[in-house]
Amino acid sequence: MTTIGSTGTGSTRITVLQSLSAPDGTTRYVNQVVEGAPDAVTMRFFTWRTALLGRYDVLHVHWPELLIRAPRPLKAKLRRAALYALLLRARLQRIPIVRTMHNLTPHEAGQNAETRALEALDSRTALVIRLNPTTPVEPESKAVTILHGHYRDRFAGMPMSDSLPGRILYFGLIRPYKGVETLLQVFRAVPGADLTLRIVGRPSSGLGAVITAEQAEDERISSVLRFVSDEELVVEVGEAELVVLPYREMHNSGVLLVTLSLDRPVLVPSTPSNLALAEEVGPGWIYLYEGELTPLILRHTLERMRAAGSRPRPHLDGRDWKTLGLQSYGTYLRALQLTGRPRRSIL
């Protein structure tokens, strides 16, 4: 494992093409990456035209499956062909590929042709950035650990409410693997007019109808089924006594870092990455459960959390985006060195 230090690595100017759309001023990962980048890094943002014909020194890939997925099979096939052309260009022009491994595998499985294309991308990747030290990378020599950043600076100055006793919150994109249906069923099985459940986020795959139906059956449940602004998000998280993220798959989570950045306790599945984060931030903030979420686990967690009383803020030192930006810059320079590409901006 290589961990890039937090000090600067020089003033060599480089241009990096991110496999993401341009920032929109929210808490999206790309916004924080761009804001934290040092002046020596010029960011460009993904279009297939830029990727195949534009000038840049390093290609930084996030969620690679999103580059080649499309609702229609023909369009997906064309995107896979474009990816193979991009990999050929990267090899011929010695453009290093750096990949941030947000997940161990795509949350929604793809077809065999997609798997082969992603394996081809992996084979051409110079370095893999993992967001926590538990992510396995093969070979280990390609691994660079750069932690996921916090959001304290992003939310600084935004009005935040006091927590409401008994308020349980789920927030973030609502996708099948995140277990919102389980949370609804578990919550409804926990008696007590003192508890409320709030669901906040944009649903996919018909999950909005499921939430609305459950809400109609239990007046303790309320929801905001849309994307919310950062200001709204801070209010919603502030009102939570406990955030619950019952994901069926959980390796890295920006939602978890948002919760901790706003000093709210959270209940999550016990995974190696969540165990490591719980040890890092200190006791009383991350509550872990094994197996499936149950009504007993939910009620017991509330009791433990209330018994814990006050505690220091979650320890998130070293997770500011400026520090992480310098670490990413060092990774880009190392990738350039590995591929033998000159360290100079080609803008």
C-alpha positions in Angstrom: 0.0 0.0 0.0 1.1 3.5 -0.8 -0.3 6.5 1.1 0.5 9.8 -0.4 1.6 12.5 2.1 -0.3 15.7 2.6 2.5 18.0 1.6 2.9 19.4 -1.8 4.8 17.5 -4.4 6.0 20.3 -6.7 4.5 22.8 -9.0 4.4 20.8 -12.2 1.2 21.8 -14.1 -1.0 19.0 -15.3 -4.4 18.7 -16.9 -6.7 16.0 -15.6 -9.8 14.7 -17.4 -12.4 13.6 -14.8 -14.9 11.0 -16.0 -17.6 13.1 -14.4 -19.8 16.0 -15.4 -18.9 19.5 -14.4 -19.5 20.7 -10.8 -23.0 22.1 -9.9 -22.2 23.7 -6.6 -23.7 20.8 -4.4 -22.2 18.1 -2.3 -21.6 15.8 -5.3 -18.2 14.1 -5.1 -16.9 16.0 -8.2 -17.6 19.4 -6.6 -15.4 18.6 -3.6 -12.6 17.1 -5.8 -12.5 20.3 -7.9 -12.6 22.7 -5.0 -9.8 20.8 -3.2 -7.5 20.6 -6.2 -4.2 22.6 -6.0 -3.6 25.4 -8.5 -1.2 23.2 -10.4 -4.1 21.0 -11.6 -6.4 22.0 -14.4 -9.6 20.0 -14.4 -11.6 19.0 -17.5 -14.9 17.2 -17.5 -16.1 14.2 -19.5 -17.6 14.1 -22.9 -16.7 11.4 -25.4 -15.4 14.0 -27.8 -13.0 15.4 -25.1 -11.9 11.9 -24.1 -11.1 10.8 -27.6 -9.9 14.1 -29.1 -9.1 16.5 -26.3 -5.8 17.3 -24.7 -5.1 16.2 -21.1 -2.3 14.5 -19.2 -4.2 12.1 -16.9 -7.6 10.4 -17.2 -9.3 10.0 -13.7 -12.1 7.4 -13.8 -14.9 7.2 -11.3 -17.8 4.6 -11.5 -16.5 3.3 -14.9 -19.7 1.4 -15.6 -21.6 4.7 -15.9 -19.4 5.6 -18.9 -20.8 2.7 -21.0 -24.3 2.1 -19.8 -27.2 3.3 -21.8 -31.0 2.6 -21.9 -30.8 1.2 -25.5 -28.5 -1.8 -26.4 -27.2 -0.1 -29.5 -26.1 3.0 -27.6 -24.5 0.8 -25.0 -22.6 -1.1 -27.7 -21.4 2.2 -29.2 -20.2 3.4 -25.8 -18.2 0.2 -25.2 -16.6 0.7 -28.6 -15.7 4.2 -27.7 -14.2 3.0 -24.4 -11.9 0.5 -26.3 -10.9 3.4 -28.6 -10.1 5.5 -25.6 -8.0 2.7 -24.1 -6.1 2.5 -27.3 -5.4 6.2 -27.4 -4.3 6.1 -23.7 -1.8 3.3 -24.6 -0.4 4.9 -27.7 -0.1 8.4 -26.2 1.0 7.1 -22.7 -1.9 8.8 -21.0 -2.1 7.2 -17.5 -5.4 6.1 -16.1 -6.1 6.6 -12.4 -9.3 5.1 -11.0 -11.0 5.9 -7.8 -12.6 2.6 -6.5 -15.8 3.9 -4.9 -17.4 0.4 -4.8 -16.0 -3.1 -4.8 -18.4 -4.0 -7.7 -21.1 -2.0 -9.6 -24.3 -1.8 -7.5 -26.3 -3.1 -10.4 -24.8 -5.9 -12.4 -24.2 -5.5 -16.1 -24.0 -7.9 -19.1 -20.9 -9.9 -20.1 -19.9 -7.4 -22.7 -19.9 -4.7 -20.1 -17.8 -6.8 -17.7 -15.2 -7.5 -20.4 -15.0 -3.7 -21.2 -14.5 -2.9 -17.5 -11.8 -5.6 -17.2 -10.0 -4.0 -20.2 -10.1 -0.7 -18.4 -8.8 -2.2 -15.2 -5.9 -3.8 -17.1 -4.9 -0.3 -18.4 -5.2 1.4 -15.1 -1.9 2.7 -13.7 -3.0 3.4 -10.1 -6.2 2.8 -8.0 -7.2 5.2 -5.4 -9.1 3.6 -2.5 -11.2 5.7 -0.2 -10.5 3.5 2.9 -7.7 1.2 3.8 -9.9 -2.0 3.7 -10.4 -1.9 -0.1 -8.6 -4.8 -1.7 -6.6 -3.9 -4.8 -4.8 -6.4 -7.1 -1.9 -6.0 -7.4 -1.3 -4.2 -4.1 1.4 -2.1 -5.8 -1.2 -0.2 -7.7 -3.1 0.9 -4.6 -3.0 4.4 -3.2 -5.1 5.3 -0.1 -6.8 8.7 -0.1 -9.6 9.0 2.4 -13.1 10.3 1.5 -13.4 13.9 2.6 -15.7 15.5 5.1 -18.3 18.2 4.5 -17.8 20.5 7.5 -16.4 23.3 5.4 -19.2 22.9 2.8 -21.9 23.2 5.5 -20.3 25.9 7.6 -22.6 28.8 8.2 -25.8 27.0 7.1 -28.6 27.1 9.7 -29.0 23.8 11.5 -31.9 22.7 13.6 -31.8 20.9 16.9 -32.5 17.2 16.8 -36.1 16.1 17.4 -36.4 13.3 20.0 -37.3 10.1 18.2 -36.7 11.4 14.7 -35.1 8.7 12.5 -33.8 9.8 9.2 -32.8 8.1 5.9 -31.4 10.5 3.2 -29.7 10.3 -0.1 -30.5 8.7 -3.4 -33.0 5.9 -2.9 -31.9 2.9 -4.9 -32.8 -0.8 -4.5 -29.5 -1.8 -2.8 -29.9 0.8 -0.1 -32.6 -1.1 1.8 -35.2 1.6 2.3 -38.0 -0.9 2.0 -36.5 -2.9 4.9 -36.2 0.3 7.0 -39.9 1.1 6.4 -41.0 -2.4 7.4 -38.7 -2.4 10.5 -39.8 1.0 11.6 -43.5 0.1 11.3 -42.9 -2.9 13.6 -41.4 -0.7 16.3 -44.3 0.6 18.5 -44.3 4.1 20.0 -45.9 7.4 19.1 -42.6 9.0 20.2 -40.8 7.8 17.0 -41.0 9.3 13.6 -39.3 8.2 10.3 -38.3 10.7 7.7 -37.2 9.6 4.2 -35.4 12.3 2.1 -34.1 11.8 -1.4 -34.8 11.1 -5.0 -36.1 7.5 -5.6 -35.5 5.2 -8.5 -37.0 2.0 -9.8 -40.5 2.6 -8.5 -39.4 3.0 -4.9 -41.3 6.3 -4.6 -44.6 4.4 -4.9 -43.5 1.9 -2.2 -42.6 4.8 0.2 -45.8 6.6 -0.5 -47.8 3.5 0.2 -46.1 2.8 3.5 -46.5 6.4 4.5 -50.2 6.1 4.0 -50.3 3.2 6.4 -48.4 4.8 9.2 -48.8 8.5 10.1 -45.4 8.5 11.8 -43.7 8.3 8.4 -43.1 11.4 6.2 -41.0 12.0 3.1 -39.5 14.4 0.7 -39.0 12.4 -2.5 -36.8 14.7 -4.5 -33.3 16.1 -4.6 -32.9 18.6 -1.9 -30.6 21.6 -1.7 -27.6 21.6 0.7 -29.5 24.1 2.9 -32.5 21.8 3.1 -30.3 18.8 3.7 -28.6 20.5 6.7 -32.0 21.2 8.3 -33.2 17.6 7.7 -30.0 16.0 9.2 -30.0 18.5 12.0 -33.5 17.4 13.1 -32.5 13.7 13.2 -31.8 12.0 16.5 -30.5 9.0 14.5 -29.6 8.5 10.9 -30.2 4.9 9.6 -28.5 3.7 6.4 -29.6 0.0 6.0 -27.6 -0.6 2.8 -27.4 -4.2 1.5 -24.0 -3.3 0.1 -21.8 -0.7 1.9 -18.2 0.0 1.2 -17.8 3.8 0.9 -20.6 6.3 1.6 -20.7 10.0 1.1 -24.0 10.1 3.0 -22.2 8.6 6.0 -19.6 11.3 5.8 -22.3 14.0 5.5 -23.9 12.6 8.6 -20.7 12.7 10.7 -19.8 16.1 9.3 -23.1 17.4 10.8 -22.4 15.6 14.2 -25.3 13.2 14.0 -25.0 9.5 15.1 -25.7 6.8 12.5 -26.7 3.2 12.3 -25.0 1.2 9.5 -24.2 -2.5 8.7 -21.1 -3.9 10.1 -18.5 -4.0 7.3 -14.7 -3.8 7.4 -14.8 -0.2 6.1 -17.5 0.9 8.6 -15.6 -0.7 11.4 -12.4 1.2 10.4 -14.3 4.5 10.2 -16.0 3.8 13.6 -12.6 3.4 15.2 -11.3 6.6 13.5 -14.1 8.9 14.5 -14.4 7.8 18.1 -17.1 6.2 20.2 -20.8 7.1 20.2 -21.1 8.1 16.5 -21.3 4.9 14.4 -23.5 2.1 15.6 -23.0 -1.2 13.8 -25.3 -4.2 13.3 -24.8 -7.7 11.9 -27.1 -9.4 9.4 -30.5 -7.9 8.7 -31.8 -4.8 10.4 -34.6 -5.7 12.9 -37.0 -3.7 15.1 -35.0 -4.9 18.2 -31.7 -3.5 16.7 -33.3 -0.2 15.9 -34.9 0.3 19.4 -31.7 -1.0 21.1 -29.6 1.4 19.2 -31.7 4.4 20.2 -31.4 3.3 23.9 -27.6 2.9 23.6 -27.2 6.3 21.9 -29.3 8.1 24.5 -27.4 6.4 27.3 -24.1 7.5 25.8 -24.8 11.1 26.5 -22.6 13.9 25.2 -19.2 13.1 23.5 -16.6 14.9 21.5 -17.3 15.7 17.8 -16.4 12.9 15.4 -12.7 12.9 14.7 -12.4 13.7 11.0 -8.9 15.3 10.9 -7.0 14.7 7.7 -10.2 14.5 5.6 -10.4 18.1 4.4 -10.5 18.4 0.6 -7.4 20.6 0.3 -5.3 17.9 1.9 -6.9 15.2 -0.3 -6.4 17.4 -3.3 -2.7 17.5 -2.7 -2.7 13.7 -2.2 -4.5 13.3 -5.5 -2.0 15.6 -7.3 0.8 13.4 -6.0 -0.9 10.4 -7.3 -1.3 12.0 -10.8 2.4 12.8 -10.9 3.3 9.2 -9.9 1.0 7.8 -12.6 2.7 10.0 -15.2 6.1 8.7 -14.0 4.9 5.1 -14.3 3.7 5.5 -17.9 6.7 7.6 -18.9 4.6 10.6 -20.0 6.4 14.0 -19.7 5.3 16.0 -16.6 4.0 19.1 -18.4 0.7 20.7 -19.2 -0.3 20.1 -22.8 -3.2 22.7 -22.8 
